[in-house]
Amino acid sequence: MSIEQAYKILPHEFVLACHTIKVIVEEFVYDSSENSLYGDWNDVTCTIRVATHVEEDGEHELTEEQIRNSFYHEMFHAFIFFSGLKQDEMIVQAFANFLREYETSKK
């Protein structure tokens, strides 16, 4: 999926706790150690970055489902940050999974 296609399914920005959260879609997202990530949340800059590709034994294009789920994962990191709760990867991923299942199964 291209960056342009990803922006058709993801927002460019949204407001959370009176902060504008910018959503940045990039071909690859890396942490400070140059590890390839699906995405990340930065509470200082109020940005969510989401990748369209990851490096894992070569380059892999992410599916639409992986991109949507990655966005929700990072969005829930933002929710938890503004709630003052402790960040927990398992809880964040569970809520991202629950939201995706809700979206795909609602009638």
N, C-alpha and C positions, 0 to 999 in steps of 0.2 A: 504494500500500500504506500502510495506517495504521501508526502506531507500535505499536499493540497487535498487529497482524498480523506486523510485523517481529520482535517479541519471541518469536513462535512459531517462528521459524527461526533466531534468534540467541540466544546465551546472555546472561544478565544480568551474569554475571561468571565468571571462571575464574582459576586460579592458575598463574603462570609465574615460575620462578626464586624461589619462595617469596614472591612478591608477588601480592596480589589485584588483578586487572585488572578494572575495572568497565567494562561496555559500556553506553553511553548512546545510545539511538536518539532522534533529533530530526527534526522535519519538515525543517528546514534547518540546515546546519552552515556557519559562516563562519570565515574566518581573521581575524587582527587587522586586515587591510586591507579587511574586509567582502567578500572574494571568496567566492562560493559554492563549497563543497567537497562531494565525495562522502563524505568522512570525514576523521578525523585521529587521531593517536596523541599523547598527552602523557605523556612519561616522568617528569615531576615528580609529576603527580597519578595516574599509572597508570590512565589512562582512554582508552578508544577511543570516539570519537563516530562514528556512522554516520547519514547523512541518508536520508530517504525521498523527498526532492525536491531538485532543484537549479535554480538560476537560470542560464539560458543563452538569451538572447533570449526571455525569458519564463520562466514556471515549468514545470518538467517533473517528473512523477511517475516515480520510478525503478522499474524492473522488479524482480521478486524476484531474478533473476540478478545485476543490477547491485548490489543491496543485499548479497547474499551475497558477491560478489566484492570489494566495498568493505570489508566486514568482514575478509575474509581478507587483503586488502592491508594494512590497518592492523595486523592481528594479526602479520603477518610483519615489520612495522616494530618491533613489540615484541620479537619473537624476535631480530632483528638487534641491537636496543639491548642486550638482556641478554647477547648473545653477545660484545659488544665489537667487532663488525665495523663497518666504515664503512657508513652508510646509502646505498643505491643504489636509486633509484626503479625502474629497469629490472629489477633482480633481484627486488625485492619484488613487482612486478606479475607477473613470470614465475612465481614460486612460487604466487601467488594463482590465476593461471590454471591451473597444473598441478594444484593441489588441487581446484579446481572440476571440471576435466575428469575427474580420478580419481573424484570423488563421483558424477558423472553417468553414468560409463561402467562402473563396477564391476559385476560379475555374481556 
